[in-house]
Amino acid sequence: RADLAPGPSWRVRGELDDARRHYESGLEQYRALGRPREACVALANLGKLHTALGAWDDAERALAEAERAARAAGAAATGAWVTLYRAELLLARGDYD
């Protein structure tokens, strides 16, 4: 079973490369296990992390995929988090329209 728990703590401590590797590994494992809801969470976390790194295009791609995955999996709560993370991305890059 993949474990995403260390990712947020690494992100908070500024260990962003470790967090990225952990989220990417978790995403691969969840996909291999056929766990779409968990993969969606990993994608959302990757999007949030890319936003923190200023990697706008990577953040947009991850969050768009997370949104599609949440919708397909019927994961409304995760979809709400994705919407919040997309709003954070728009604010971070100064897109106020």
Secondary structure, DSSP 8 states (H G I E B T S, - for coil): ----THHHHHHHTT-HHHHHHHHHHHHHHHHHHT-HHHHHHHHHHHHHHHHHHT-HHHHHHHHHHHHHHHHHHT-HHHHHHHHHHHHHHHHHTT---
